[in-house]
Amino acid sequence: MTWVREQASALVAEMTGDPFGSFSASVYETGRVVSLMPSLDGHDERVRYLLRQQRPDGGWGGPGLYGLAPTLSAVEALLRQPGEDARIAAQRGLESLVDNGMVPDTVAVEIIVPGLVQEINAQLGKALAVPGGMTVETLAKLREMMDRGLALPDKLLHSLEAFGSSARGAGFVEPTEYGVGCSPAATASWLGDGKAHPYLAAVQDPETRAVPVAAPLATFERAWVLSTLAGVGVPCTVPGDVVDWLAAEFGESGVAGGVGLPPDADDTAAALHALAKLGRPRSTDTLRGYRVEDHFATFADERTPSTTTNAHVLQALGASREGHREVMSKLALWLRDRQERDGSWQDKWHASPYYATVCCAVALAEHGDECTASSVRDAVGWVLANQRPDGSWGRWAGTFEETAYAVQILLRTNVSHEAIPEAAARGCAFLFQNQDAEHPPLWHDKDLYTPLRIVRAEGLAAMYLGLANAEVARLLAYSR
């Protein structure tokens, strides 16, 4: 227990001193910077990064069609590079593309993919088909708006690079010291090649010179880490200034995940929950503007609602003690009705059902009622049925992150089942043994990414729960 407390305190201290946050490099975003800003320092290193990241099958990025956007981005960038290695890699990337299912609901995929296909076709002089049943119509309409001098919705600034030459110097864009749209690619597209911005130097990995899909995301990182650790009662040191900073981030519409992004219900709810758990509760009135009948939208004009956003809202309302019983009851039923038949949940912000399931199951366990109790039991049953032989859990393979979520589902939902202690102990053993393993990208942005400190916090929370449970701790000590 002392070890977990020390590790959590060190994580919070490290996070407090970092204005950008710790996030994995992005093939998609790096490909866009390679293409849009070849004169930017570190260009050759970024090209080599793309070449090293190519999979044996020729594609880039995550499994299946999760690789579509990063593969198109890398191919388009490498087609612009001299040399045989780049040409061969781009050709292998084109040959890897298949149109065999529904494209995952990643950020702005409906405009990013058609835009990249158009760019590749312009270089090759042929008509590569737009995959996944997509069309260029939405992108064309938005580009027409920009060419007429009209402003895009704020949330599209994060994907400004999809609009090609229309984005260059667009008058409605107001860059900050952290660039445009919380995105290296969006910043590069607005600036154009040959123009410098200190933000683009600051976000590069010092060795590979690759860039993350979004930065800075300090609000997102701090809200999630603090909400996770405080939510399970990890007794770590949280400096008062980081709590003050998070409270000061609130505006009329709540908080945004990072500079250059619009406020949203998800980050607002997570920040509200963290502050309430840390003894600094504030009014949840900032969530009212996101309510849509019986649930909450993450952003205005949202294409698809998010189960995890609504689970976080339910937790924030419950932690506030402001008496939102009617709203919470409707929200709990909305979450219940979106549970999959196998007992899991899915969500638009993460590739793994374990993330969506821990968010929804824990929220319902804490703030649901008899109408949702069976949903929580079904979620626990799903977790117990899907543990891997090595004690881990995961969609494609057993991972530290997904195992942390599964252990939390078992130990935070107050479900009684004889198999829980042993399953949780085996899961905790896997976590202790794989703390330093690479965390594969599972979170949705323009491609998959890993919020490294958030994943670490989830693992520490799960290990703390295991050590705090007498039966799990006994089994864990025996197994180790």
C-alpha positions in Angstrom: 0.0 0.0 0.0 2.9 2.4 0.8 4.4 1.6 -2.6 1.1 2.5 -4.4 0.8 5.8 -2.4 4.4 6.8 -3.3 4.0 5.9 -6.9 0.7 7.9 -7.2 2.2 10.9 -5.4 5.2 10.8 -7.8 2.8 10.6 -10.8 0.8 13.6 -9.6 3.9 15.6 -9.0 5.3 14.8 -12.4 2.0 15.7 -14.0 1.7 19.0 -12.2 5.0 20.2 -13.7 4.1 19.4 -17.3 1.9 21.8 -19.2 1.5 19.5 -22.2 0.7 16.1 -20.8 2.2 12.8 -21.6 0.8 11.2 -24.8 2.1 8.7 -27.4 3.3 9.8 -30.8 0.9 9.7 -33.7 1.6 8.3 -37.1 -1.4 10.2 -38.6 -0.3 13.6 -37.1 3.3 13.1 -37.8 2.5 12.2 -41.4 0.6 15.4 -41.8 3.4 17.5 -40.4 5.9 15.7 -42.7 3.7 16.6 -45.7 2.7 20.1 -44.7 6.0 21.4 -43.2 9.0 19.7 -44.8 11.2 22.7 -43.8 10.5 22.2 -40.1 13.5 21.1 -38.1 13.5 17.3 -37.6 11.9 16.5 -41.0 14.3 13.7 -41.9 13.9 12.1 -38.4 10.1 12.2 -38.8 10.3 10.5 -42.2 12.4 7.8 -40.6 9.9 7.4 -37.8 7.1 6.8 -40.4 9.3 4.2 -42.2 10.0 2.4 -38.9 6.3 2.4 -37.9 5.2 0.5 -41.0 3.7 -2.9 -40.2 4.8 -6.1 -41.9 1.5 -6.0 -43.9 2.4 -2.6 -45.3 -0.1 -0.6 -43.3 0.2 1.7 -40.3 -1.7 2.2 -37.1 -4.1 0.0 -35.2 -5.8 -3.3 -36.2 -8.3 -3.5 -39.1 -9.8 -0.2 -40.3 -8.3 1.6 -37.3 -5.2 1.7 -39.6 -7.1 3.5 -42.4 -6.4 7.2 -41.5 -2.8 6.7 -40.3 -2.0 4.6 -43.4 -3.4 7.2 -45.8 -1.5 9.9 -43.9 1.8 8.1 -44.0 1.3 7.1 -47.7 0.5 10.7 -48.7 3.5 12.1 -46.9 5.9 9.4 -48.2 4.8 10.0 -51.8 6.2 13.5 -51.4 9.6 12.2 -50.3 12.7 11.5 -52.5 14.3 8.1 -52.3 13.5 4.5 -53.0 12.7 3.6 -49.4 9.9 6.1 -49.2 8.5 5.1 -52.6 8.5 1.4 -51.8 6.9 2.0 -48.4 4.2 4.2 -49.9 3.4 1.5 -52.5 3.2 -1.2 -49.9 0.9 1.1 -47.9 -1.5 1.5 -50.9 -1.5 -2.2 -51.4 -2.5 -2.8 -47.8 -5.7 -0.8 -48.0 -8.9 -2.8 -48.0 -12.5 -1.8 -47.9 -14.0 -4.5 -45.7 -16.2 -3.1 -43.0 -17.3 -0.1 -41.0 -14.7 2.5 -40.4 -14.3 3.2 -36.6 -15.9 6.4 -35.3 -12.6 8.3 -34.7 -12.4 12.0 -34.6 -13.4 13.7 -37.9 -12.8 10.5 -39.9 -15.7 11.5 -42.3 -13.6 14.4 -43.5 -10.0 13.2 -42.9 -10.2 10.1 -45.0 -11.9 11.7 -48.1 -9.4 14.6 -47.9 -6.4 12.2 -47.8 -7.7 10.2 -50.7 -8.0 13.4 -52.8 -4.5 14.4 -51.9 -3.1 10.9 -52.8 -5.0 10.9 -56.1 -3.7 14.3 -57.0 -0.1 13.0 -56.6 -0.7 9.6 -58.4 -3.0 11.0 -61.1 -5.5 8.2 -60.6 -8.8 7.7 -58.8 -8.2 5.8 -55.5 -11.7 5.1 -54.2 -13.0 6.7 -51.0 -13.3 3.6 -48.7 -15.9 2.7 -46.1 -18.9 4.0 -48.0 -17.7 7.6 -47.4 -18.2 10.6 -49.7 -16.4 13.8 -50.3 -19.6 15.9 -50.0 -19.3 17.0 -46.4 -15.7 18.0 -46.9 -16.5 19.9 -50.1 -19.3 21.8 -48.3 -17.1 22.8 -45.4 -14.3 23.9 -47.8 -16.8 26.0 -49.7 -17.7 27.7 -46.4 -14.1 28.5 -45.7 -13.5 29.8 -49.2 -16.4 32.2 -48.7 -14.8 33.5 -45.5 -17.2 31.7 -43.1 -16.0 30.3 -39.8 -16.0 26.6 -39.1 -17.5 25.2 -35.8 -14.8 25.4 -33.1 -14.5 21.6 -32.8 -13.3 21.3 -36.4 -10.3 23.5 -35.7 -8.6 20.3 -34.3 -8.8 18.8 -37.8 -8.1 21.9 -39.8 -5.5 20.1 -41.9 -8.3 18.1 -43.6 -9.3 21.3 -45.5 -6.1 21.6 -47.6 -5.2 25.0 -49.0 -8.5 26.5 -47.7 -7.0 26.3 -44.2 -3.9 28.3 -45.0 -4.1 31.6 -43.0 -7.9 31.3 -42.5 -9.0 34.5 -41.0 -11.4 33.1 -38.5 -8.6 31.2 -36.8 -7.0 32.8 -33.7 -3.8 30.9 -32.8 -2.6 30.8 -29.3 0.9 30.3 -27.8 0.0 26.6 -28.2 -0.8 26.7 -31.9 -4.1 26.0 -33.5 -6.8 23.5 -32.4 -4.6 21.7 -29.9 -3.0 19.9 -32.9 0.4 20.0 -34.6 -1.1 19.1 -37.9 -3.8 21.8 -37.7 -1.1 24.4 -36.7 1.1 23.4 -39.6 -1.8 23.6 -42.1 -2.8 27.1 -40.9 0.8 28.4 -40.9 2.0 26.8 -44.2 5.5 25.6 -44.8 8.4 28.0 -44.0 6.7 29.7 -41.0 7.9 28.9 -37.6 6.0 28.5 -34.3 7.6 27.5 -31.0 4.7 25.2 -30.3 5.7 22.9 -33.1 9.2 22.5 -31.7 7.9 22.0 -28.1 5.6 19.1 -28.9 8.2 17.0 -30.8 9.6 13.9 -29.3 13.3 14.8 -28.7 14.6 11.6 -30.4 12.1 10.6 -33.1 10.8 14.2 -33.7 7.4 12.6 -34.1 4.4 14.6 -32.7 1.3 13.6 -30.7 -2.2 13.7 -32.1 -3.1 16.5 -29.7 -1.3 18.8 -27.3 -1.5 20.4 -24.9 -4.0 18.2 -23.0 -3.2 19.2 -19.5 -6.8 19.6 -18.4 -7.8 16.2 -19.8 -4.8 14.5 -18.2 -5.2 16.2 -14.8 -8.9 15.7 -14.5 -8.7 12.0 -15.4 -5.7 11.2 -13.2 -7.1 13.0 -10.2 -10.6 11.6 -10.7 -9.3 8.1 -10.9 -7.0 8.2 -7.9 -9.4 10.1 -5.7 -12.3 8.1 -6.9 -10.9 4.9 -5.3 -9.3 6.6 -2.4 -5.7 6.2 -3.2 -4.0 8.2 -0.3 -1.6 10.2 -2.4 -0.2 13.7 -2.1 -2.1 16.2 -4.4 -0.6 19.7 -4.3 -3.1 22.4 -3.6 -1.9 24.4 -6.6 -2.9 21.7 -9.1 -6.4 21.6 -7.5 -6.6 25.4 -7.7 -5.5 25.3 -11.4 -8.2 22.8 -12.3 -10.8 24.8 -10.5 -9.7 28.0 -12.3 -10.0 26.3 -15.8 -13.8 26.5 -15.6 -15.7 28.9 -17.8 -19.3 29.4 -18.5 -19.5 26.1 -20.5 -17.2 24.1 -18.3 -13.7 23.1 -19.3 -11.9 22.0 -22.5 -9.5 19.1 -22.6 -6.8 21.3 -23.9 -5.9 24.8 -25.2 -7.5 25.3 -28.6 -10.4 22.8 -28.1 -13.9 23.8 -27.2 -15.4 23.0 -23.8 -17.1 19.6 -23.6 -19.3 17.7 -21.2 -16.8 14.8 -20.8 -13.8 16.9 -19.5 -16.2 19.1 -17.5 -17.8 16.1 -15.8 -14.4 14.5 -15.0 -13.1 17.8 -13.6 -16.2 18.3 -11.5 -15.9 14.7 -10.1 -12.2 15.2 -9.3 -12.8 18.4 -7.5 -15.7 17.0 -5.5 -13.6 14.0 -4.4 -10.7 16.3 -3.5 -12.9 18.4 -1.2 -13.4 21.4 -3.6 -16.9 20.8 -5.1 -18.3 23.4 -7.4 -21.7 23.8 -9.0 -22.7 21.4 -11.8 -24.6 24.1 -13.6 -22.0 24.1 -16.3 -23.3 20.8 -17.5 -26.8 22.0 -18.2 -26.0 23.3 -21.7 -25.1 19.8 -22.8 -28.3 18.1 -21.8 -30.3 16.5 -24.6 -33.6 15.1 -23.3 -32.5 12.0 -21.3 -28.8 12.2 -21.8 -25.9 14.6 -22.3 -24.0 15.4 -25.6 -20.2 15.7 -25.4 -20.3 18.6 -27.9 -23.0 20.6 -29.6 -24.3 19.0 -32.9 -22.8 15.6 -31.9 -23.1 12.9 -34.5 -23.2 10.0 -32.0 -23.6 10.2 -28.2 -21.0 8.8 -25.9 -21.8 6.3 -23.2 -18.6 7.2 -21.2 -19.4 10.9 -21.3 -22.8 10.2 -19.8 -21.2 7.8 -17.2 -18.9 10.6 -16.1 -21.8 13.1 -15.9 -23.7 10.7 -13.7 -20.6 10.4 -11.4 -20.2 14.2 -11.3 -23.9 14.8 -10.5 -23.8 12.1 -7.8 -20.6 13.5 -6.2 -22.0 17.0 -6.1 -24.8 16.1 -3.6 -26.9 18.8 -5.2 -30.0 16.6 -5.4 -30.2 15.7 -9.1 -32.1 12.5 -8.5 -34.6 12.8 -11.4 -31.9 13.7 -13.9 -29.6 10.9 -12.6 -32.4 8.3 -12.7 -33.1 9.1 -16.4 -29.4 9.1 -17.2 -28.9 5.7 -15.4 -31.7 4.2 -17.5 -30.2 5.7 -20.7 -26.9 4.0 -19.9 -28.6 0.7 -19.0 -30.4 0.7 -22.4 -27.1 1.1 -24.3 -25.5 -2.0 -22.7 -24.5 -4.7 -25.2 -26.2 -8.1 -24.9 -23.1 -9.7 -23.6 -22.9 -7.3 -20.6 -20.3 -4.9 -21.9 -20.6 -1.3 -23.2 -19.0 0.3 -26.3 -18.0 4.0 -26.8 -16.8 6.5 -29.4 -13.8 7.6 -27.4 -12.0 4.3 -26.9 -11.4 1.1 -29.0 -11.8 -1.2 -26.0 -15.1 -2.2 -24.4 -13.3 -2.5 -21.1 -12.9 1.3 -20.9 -16.6 1.9 -21.6 -17.7 -0.9 -19.3 -15.7 0.3 -16.3 -17.1 3.8 -16.8 -20.7 2.7 -17.1 -20.7 -0.2 -14.6 -19.0 1.9 -11.8 -21.2 4.9 -12.4 -24.3 2.7 -12.2 -23.0 0.8 -9.1 -22.5 4.1 -7.3 -25.5 6.0 -8.5 -28.0 3.6 -10.1 -30.9 1.8 -8.4 -32.7 -1.5 -8.5 -33.6 -0.9 -12.2 -29.9 -0.9 -13.2 -28.5 -3.4 -10.7 -28.8 -6.3 -13.1 -26.8 -4.3 -15.7 -23.9 -4.1 -13.2 -24.1 -7.8 -12.5 -24.1 -8.6 -16.2 -21.0 -6.4 -16.6 -19.2 -8.3 -13.9 -20.2 -11.6 -15.5 -18.8 -10.5 -18.8 -15.5 -9.6 -17.2 -15.3 -13.0 -15.4 -16.0 -14.8 -18.7 -13.3 -13.1 -20.6 -10.2 -13.3 -18.5 -7.2 -14.6 -20.4 -5.0 -17.5 -19.2 -2.3 -15.2 -18.0 -4.7 -13.2 -15.9 -5.1 -10.3 -18.2 -8.0 -8.9 -20.2 -8.0 -7.1 -23.6 -9.9 -6.7 -26.9 -7.0 -7.8 -29.2 -4.5 -9.0 -26.6 -4.1 -8.8 -22.9 -2.9 -5.3 -21.9 -2.0 -3.4 -18.7 -4.6 -0.8 -19.4 -7.6 -3.1 -20.1 -6.6 -5.4 -17.2 -6.7 -2.4 -14.9 -10.3 -1.6 -16.0 -11.4 -5.2 -15.6 -10.0 -5.4 -12.0 -11.8 -2.1 -11.2 -15.1 -3.5 -12.5 -14.7 -6.5 -10.3 -13.7 -4.6 -7.1 -15.7 -1.3 -7.4 -19.2 -2.5 -8.3 -20.1 -4.3 -5.0 -21.2 -7.4 -6.8 -20.9 -10.6 -4.8 -19.5 -13.6 -6.8 -17.3 -16.4 -5.6 -15.0 -16.1 -8.6 -14.2 -12.4 -8.1 -11.3 -12.6 -5.5 -9.3 -15.1 -7.6 -9.9 -13.3 -10.9 -9.0 -10.0 -9.4 -5.9 -11.4 -7.8 -4.7 -12.9 -11.1 -5.4 -9.6 -12.8 -3.5 -7.7 -10.1 -0.5 -10.1 -10.5 -0.5 -9.3 -14.2 -0.5 -5.6 -13.5 2.4 -5.8 -11.0 4.4 -7.9 -13.5 3.7 -5.7 -16.5 4.0 -2.1 -15.2 6.8 -1.3 -17.6 5.3 -2.9 -20.6 4.5 -0.8 -23.7 0.9 0.4 -23.6 -0.7 0.0 -27.1 -2.8 2.9 -28.3 -6.5 2.4 -27.6 -8.0 5.9 -27.2 -9.8 7.6 -30.1 -8.6 10.8 -31.6 -7.8 11.2 -35.3 -6.0 7.9 -34.8 -5.5 5.7 -31.8 -3.2 7.1 -29.0 -2.2 6.4 -25.4 -2.6 8.9 -22.6 0.4 7.5 -20.7 -0.1 9.0 -17.2 -3.8 8.3 -17.3 -3.1 4.6 -18.0 -0.6 4.5 -15.2 -3.1 6.0 -12.8 -5.7 3.4 -13.8 -3.2 0.7 -13.1 -2.3 2.1 -9.7 -6.0 2.5 -8.8 -6.6 -1.2 -9.6 -3.5 -2.4 -7.7 -4.6 -0.3 -4.7 -8.0 -1.9 -4.8 -6.5 -5.3 -4.9 -4.2 -4.7 -2.0 -7.0 -3.1 0.0 -9.2 -6.2 -0.4 -8.2 -8.7 2.2 -9.1 -11.8 0.2 -7.6 -10.5 -3.0 -4.4 -9.4 -1.2 -4.1 -12.8 0.4 -4.4 -14.6 -2.9 -2.0 -12.1 -4.5 0.6 -12.6 -1.8 0.4 -16.4 -2.3 0.7 -16.1 -6.1 3.8 -13.8 -5.8 
